[in-house]
Amino acid sequence: MKIIRWGMIGVGDVTEVKSGPALYKTAGSSLIAVTSRTLHKAEDYAKRHQVANVYPDVDALLSDPDIDIVYVATPPSTHQAFAIAAMEAGKAVYVEKPMAMTSAEAEAMTHIAQQTGKSLYVAFYRRALPYFQKIQELLASQVLGKILTVSVRLIRPPFDSDLDPAKHTWRINKHVGGDGYFVDMAPHTLDILDYLLSPIKTVHGHAANLAGHYEVADTVNAVWTHENGILGNGVWCFSSLEANAEDSIIITGTEGQVKFGTFDMKPIELTTQKGKDFFDFERPAYIQQALIETIVGELQGNGSCPSTGITALRTTRVVEKIVGQ
C-alpha cells in the first residue's frame, strides 16, 4: 500500500485539535513536512508531532519531491495562491474552508485542478462523519415522507475579543477572513445541506452589522430553494446573549421531522407519528479524520472523497450571494 505523504502550510489551532494529528494517525498516511510564516512555530509543531522536515517558506516545502499532497491550513485570503502553487508544483491539495475569499478565486482553483489533473479537496468534513451519515440514512428511508422544508438557526454570543478592537482576530478582518463569522461557520451548514438534500439552486439573503462590535456582518438571514424543490431558510447571529445560543437544523416532511445541529452535534431527534427517537454519536478525537481517511483512500485508488473543489465551489457561490459580495 502506498503511503500518502503530506506537507502542511500553517500550524494554527485547527491543526492541533481538528486535523493535524489525523494526517499521521490515519492508516497509510504520514505528515512529513510543515511550514509557517513564523518559523519557530513550525519548529515547535514539528517537535511536538514528530514531523521530520520544517521548511522556511512555502516554496521550499513545495519543492520537496516526496510530498504527495499539501494541506493548506491558513486564513482564507491565502487559500487561492497556496492551493494553485501546490497543484502547479504537482501536488494534490486539501484546503481549509471556506474554500476561498470569492467564487472567482474558487473557480480559478478548480480550473487549475482540471488543468493539472491534481485532486483538490476542501475541509467540509461533516460529509464523512457518522452523525451526518445517519441523517442521510433517515432521509433515504423516507421516514419523513416527502421532504418539504429545512430551517436553520445559529445564534452565538460575541467572543470577548470581539468587544475590544485591539483584540480582534483575523476572522473579523474582511481582508483576511471575508465577511466575518458567517463566512467562517455558515459554509459548514450550507455544504452539509447540499450533501443531504441536493445543491442549492436559488438563494437570496441579507447581511448586516447591527451590534457594532466590528465592521463585518454579525447578523444574516437567507431563503433558498434546493434543486429538488425543497425550500430553505436560515438565520445566523453572532452578537446575542449566551442564554439565546442555538444551533439547529430542522428538516420537515409530510410524515415527520428531524432536528440536529451543525456544531453542537447534540443527539439527532426524529419525530414521527410513532413519537420521538434519538440517535447519539461520540464526537471523534480529531473531527477531520473521517474525511482525511477518504482522501487517503482515493489517492491510493480505493474509494472517493465526498468533499471536492467542485462541491465546495457551489457552497462558495451560495455564501457570496447571501452576503452580497
C-alpha positions as CSV (number, residue, x, y, z in Angstrom):
1,M,0.0,0.0,0.0
2,K,1.4,3.4,-1.0
3,I,1.9,5.7,2.0
4,I,0.4,9.2,1.3
5,R,2.9,11.8,2.4
6,W,1.6,15.2,3.5
7,G,3.1,18.6,3.6
8,M,1.3,21.2,5.8
9,I,1.2,25.0,5.4
10,G,0.2,26.7,8.6
11,V,0.3,25.4,12.2
12,G,-2.6,27.2,13.8
13,D,-5.2,25.9,16.3
14,V,-7.1,23.9,13.6
15,T,-4.1,21.7,13.1
16,E,-3.8,21.0,16.8
17,V,-7.3,19.9,17.6
18,K,-9.1,19.0,14.3
19,S,-6.8,17.9,11.6
20,G,-3.0,17.7,12.0
21,P,-2.8,14.5,14.1
22,A,-5.2,12.8,11.7
23,L,-2.7,13.2,8.9
24,Y,-0.3,10.8,10.7
25,K,-2.8,8.7,12.6
26,T,-4.7,7.6,9.5
27,A,-3.5,4.3,8.1
28,G,-1.4,4.7,5.1
29,S,-0.8,8.4,5.8
30,S,2.2,10.4,7.0
31,L,2.8,14.0,7.8
32,I,6.4,14.6,6.7
33,A,6.8,18.4,6.4
34,V,5.4,21.7,7.8
35,T,6.0,25.4,7.2
36,S,4.6,28.6,8.7
37,R,5.1,32.3,8.2
38,T,6.5,32.2,11.8
39,L,9.3,29.6,11.6
40,H,9.7,29.0,15.3
41,K,6.0,27.9,15.5
42,A,6.6,25.4,12.7
43,E,9.7,24.1,14.5
44,D,7.7,23.7,17.7
45,Y,4.9,22.0,16.0
46,A,7.3,19.6,14.2
47,K,9.0,18.7,17.5
48,R,5.7,18.0,19.3
49,H,4.2,16.0,16.4
50,Q,7.4,14.2,15.3
51,V,7.4,15.8,11.9
52,A,10.7,15.2,10.1
53,N,11.0,18.3,8.0
54,V,10.5,22.0,8.7
55,Y,10.7,24.4,5.8
56,P,11.4,28.2,6.0
57,D,8.7,29.0,3.4
58,V,6.0,27.7,1.1
59,D,8.2,27.5,-1.9
60,A,10.7,25.3,-0.1
61,L,8.0,22.9,1.0
62,L,6.5,22.7,-2.4
63,S,9.9,21.8,-3.8
64,D,10.0,18.6,-1.7
65,P,9.6,15.8,-4.3
66,D,8.5,13.3,-1.5
67,I,5.2,15.3,-0.7
68,D,2.1,13.9,-2.4
69,I,-0.5,16.3,-1.0
70,V,-0.4,19.7,0.6
71,Y,-2.8,20.7,3.4
72,V,-3.4,24.5,3.3
73,A,-4.3,25.4,6.9
74,T,-4.0,29.2,6.7
75,P,-6.6,32.0,6.7
76,P,-8.9,32.3,3.6
77,S,-7.0,35.2,2.0
78,T,-4.1,32.8,1.2
79,H,-6.1,29.8,0.0
80,Q,-6.1,30.5,-3.7
81,A,-2.4,31.3,-4.0
82,F,-1.2,28.4,-2.0
83,A,-3.6,25.9,-3.5
84,I,-2.7,26.9,-7.0
85,A,1.0,26.9,-6.3
86,A,0.8,23.4,-4.8
87,M,-1.1,22.0,-7.8
88,E,1.2,23.6,-10.2
89,A,4.1,22.0,-8.3
90,G,2.5,18.6,-8.9
91,K,0.8,18.1,-5.5
92,A,-2.8,17.3,-4.7
93,V,-4.4,19.8,-2.3
94,Y,-6.6,19.7,0.8
95,V,-7.6,23.2,1.7
96,E,-9.4,24.6,4.8
97,K,-12.8,26.1,4.5
98,P,-14.1,28.5,3.4
99,M,-12.5,27.4,0.1
100,A,-11.6,30.9,-1.0
101,M,-12.5,34.6,-0.5
102,T,-14.7,34.7,-3.6
103,S,-16.3,32.5,-6.1
104,A,-13.9,33.8,-8.7
105,E,-11.0,32.6,-6.6
106,A,-12.7,29.2,-6.1
107,E,-13.3,28.9,-9.8
108,A,-9.7,29.6,-10.5
109,M,-8.7,26.8,-8.1
110,T,-11.0,24.3,-9.7
111,H,-9.7,25.3,-13.1
112,I,-6.1,24.7,-12.2
113,A,-7.1,21.3,-10.7
114,Q,-8.6,20.3,-14.0
115,Q,-5.7,21.7,-16.0
116,T,-3.0,20.0,-13.9
117,G,-5.0,16.8,-13.2
118,K,-4.3,17.2,-9.5
119,S,-7.0,16.4,-6.9
120,L,-8.5,19.3,-4.9
121,Y,-10.3,18.6,-1.7
122,V,-11.9,21.0,0.8
123,A,-12.3,20.6,4.6
124,F,-16.1,20.1,4.7
125,Y,-15.5,17.1,6.9
126,R,-19.1,16.7,8.1
127,R,-19.8,14.9,4.8
128,A,-17.8,11.9,6.2
129,L,-19.0,11.9,9.9
130,P,-21.3,9.1,11.1
131,Y,-23.6,11.7,12.7
132,F,-24.5,13.2,9.4
133,Q,-24.4,9.9,7.5
134,K,-27.2,8.8,10.0
135,I,-29.3,11.8,8.9
136,Q,-28.7,10.9,5.3
137,E,-29.8,7.3,6.1
138,L,-33.0,8.6,7.7
139,L,-33.8,10.8,4.8
140,A,-33.2,8.0,2.3
141,S,-35.5,5.7,4.3
142,Q,-38.3,8.1,3.6
143,V,-39.4,8.1,7.3
144,L,-40.1,11.8,6.9
145,G,-42.3,11.2,3.9
146,K,-41.9,13.9,1.2
147,I,-39.4,16.4,2.4
148,L,-40.8,20.0,2.3
149,T,-38.6,22.4,4.1
150,V,-35.3,23.0,6.0
151,S,-34.8,25.7,8.6
152,V,-31.5,26.8,10.1
153,R,-30.8,28.8,13.2
154,L,-27.3,29.6,14.6
155,I,-27.2,32.1,17.4
156,R,-24.0,32.8,19.2
157,P,-22.8,35.4,21.8
158,P,-19.8,37.6,20.8
159,F,-16.3,36.5,21.8
160,D,-14.5,38.6,24.4
161,S,-12.1,39.5,21.6
162,D,-14.9,40.9,19.5
163,L,-15.6,43.6,22.1
164,D,-12.1,45.1,22.1
165,P,-10.8,46.4,18.8
166,A,-7.2,45.8,20.0
167,K,-8.0,42.0,20.3
168,H,-9.9,41.5,17.0
169,T,-8.9,38.3,15.2
170,W,-8.4,37.6,11.5
171,R,-11.9,36.0,11.4
172,I,-13.5,39.5,11.5
173,N,-10.9,41.1,9.3
174,K,-12.7,41.4,5.9
175,H,-9.4,41.4,4.0
176,V,-8.2,38.2,5.6
177,G,-11.2,36.1,6.6
178,G,-14.0,37.6,4.5
179,D,-17.4,38.8,5.8
180,G,-17.0,37.6,9.4
181,Y,-18.2,34.6,11.3
182,F,-20.9,33.9,8.8
183,V,-18.4,33.0,6.0
184,D,-16.4,31.1,8.6
185,M,-19.2,29.0,10.0
186,A,-22.3,29.0,7.8
187,P,-20.5,27.2,4.9
188,H,-20.4,24.1,7.0
189,T,-24.2,24.2,7.3
190,L,-24.9,25.1,3.7
191,D,-22.5,22.5,2.5
192,I,-24.0,19.7,4.5
193,L,-27.4,20.6,3.3
194,D,-26.1,20.5,-0.3
195,Y,-24.9,16.9,0.6
196,L,-28.0,15.8,2.4
197,L,-30.8,17.3,0.3
198,S,-29.4,18.5,-3.1
199,P,-27.5,21.5,-4.3
200,I,-29.0,24.9,-3.6
201,K,-30.4,26.3,-6.9
202,T,-31.5,29.8,-5.9
203,V,-30.8,31.9,-2.9
204,H,-31.4,35.4,-1.6
205,G,-30.0,36.9,1.6
206,H,-29.3,40.0,3.7
207,A,-26.2,40.6,5.8
208,A,-25.7,43.5,8.3
209,N,-23.6,44.6,11.2
210,L,-26.2,45.5,13.8
211,A,-24.4,45.3,17.2
212,G,-21.5,47.4,16.0
213,H,-18.7,45.4,17.6
214,Y,-16.7,45.2,14.4
215,E,-17.0,46.1,10.7
216,V,-18.2,42.8,9.1
217,A,-21.6,41.3,9.3
218,D,-22.9,39.9,12.6
219,T,-26.4,39.1,11.5
220,V,-27.5,37.3,8.4
221,N,-30.7,35.8,7.1
222,A,-31.4,33.9,3.9
223,V,-34.0,32.0,1.9
224,W,-33.3,29.4,-0.8
225,T,-34.5,26.6,-2.9
226,H,-32.8,23.3,-3.5
227,E,-32.6,21.7,-6.9
228,N,-35.2,19.1,-5.8
229,G,-37.7,21.8,-4.8
230,I,-37.1,21.8,-1.0
231,L,-37.5,25.3,0.5
232,G,-34.9,26.6,3.0
233,N,-34.5,29.5,5.3
234,G,-31.8,30.4,7.8
235,V,-30.9,33.0,10.5
236,W,-27.3,33.5,11.8
237,C,-26.5,35.9,14.6
238,F,-23.1,36.3,16.3
239,S,-23.9,39.1,18.8
240,S,-26.7,37.8,21.1
241,L,-26.7,36.6,24.7
242,E,-25.3,33.2,25.8
243,A,-28.8,32.4,27.0
244,N,-30.1,32.7,23.5
245,A,-27.5,30.4,22.0
246,E,-28.9,28.0,19.5
247,D,-27.6,25.6,16.8
248,S,-30.4,23.8,15.0
249,I,-31.3,22.4,11.6
250,I,-34.8,21.2,11.2
251,I,-35.8,19.2,8.1
252,T,-39.6,18.8,7.8
253,G,-41.5,16.3,5.7
254,T,-45.1,15.2,5.3
255,E,-44.6,12.4,7.8
256,G,-42.2,13.8,10.4
257,Q,-39.2,15.9,11.0
258,V,-35.5,15.5,12.0
259,K,-33.7,18.0,14.2
260,F,-29.9,18.2,14.6
261,G,-27.0,20.7,14.9
262,T,-24.1,21.7,12.7
263,F,-21.6,22.3,15.5
264,D,-23.1,21.2,18.8
265,M,-23.9,17.8,17.4
266,K,-26.5,17.1,20.1
267,P,-28.4,13.8,19.7
268,I,-30.4,13.7,16.4
269,E,-34.1,14.0,17.2
270,L,-36.5,12.2,14.9
271,T,-40.2,12.9,15.3
272,T,-42.9,10.9,13.5
273,Q,-46.4,9.7,14.3
274,K,-44.9,7.0,16.4
275,G,-43.2,9.5,18.7
276,K,-39.6,10.6,19.2
277,D,-36.4,8.7,18.6
278,F,-32.9,9.9,19.5
279,F,-29.6,8.9,17.9
280,D,-26.4,9.9,19.6
281,F,-22.8,9.7,18.4
282,E,-19.5,10.1,20.1
283,R,-17.5,13.1,18.9
284,P,-14.3,11.9,17.3
285,A,-10.9,12.9,18.8
286,Y,-9.9,14.6,15.6
287,I,-13.0,15.7,13.8
288,Q,-11.4,15.8,10.3
289,Q,-10.0,12.3,10.4
290,A,-13.0,10.6,8.8
291,L,-12.7,12.9,5.7
292,I,-8.9,12.6,5.7
293,E,-9.3,8.8,5.5
294,T,-11.4,9.2,2.4
295,I,-8.8,11.4,0.8
296,V,-6.0,8.9,1.6
297,G,-8.2,6.1,0.2
298,E,-8.9,8.0,-3.0
299,L,-5.2,8.8,-3.6
300,Q,-4.4,5.1,-3.0
301,G,-7.0,4.2,-5.6
302,N,-9.6,3.0,-3.1
303,G,-12.9,4.9,-2.9
304,S,-13.5,8.6,-3.2
305,C,-13.7,11.8,-1.1
306,P,-17.1,13.4,-0.9
307,S,-15.8,16.9,-0.5
308,T,-14.1,18.3,-3.6
309,G,-13.3,21.6,-5.2
310,I,-16.4,21.2,-7.3
311,T,-18.8,20.6,-4.4
312,A,-17.2,23.4,-2.3
313,L,-17.4,25.8,-5.2
314,R,-21.2,25.5,-5.1
315,T,-21.2,26.5,-1.4
316,T,-18.8,29.4,-2.1
317,R,-21.3,30.8,-4.7
318,V,-24.2,30.4,-2.2
319,V,-22.4,32.2,0.5
320,E,-21.3,35.0,-1.8
321,K,-24.9,35.6,-3.0
322,I,-26.2,35.7,0.6
323,V,-23.7,38.3,1.8
324,G,-24.0,40.3,-1.5
325,Q,-20.3,40.4,-2.5
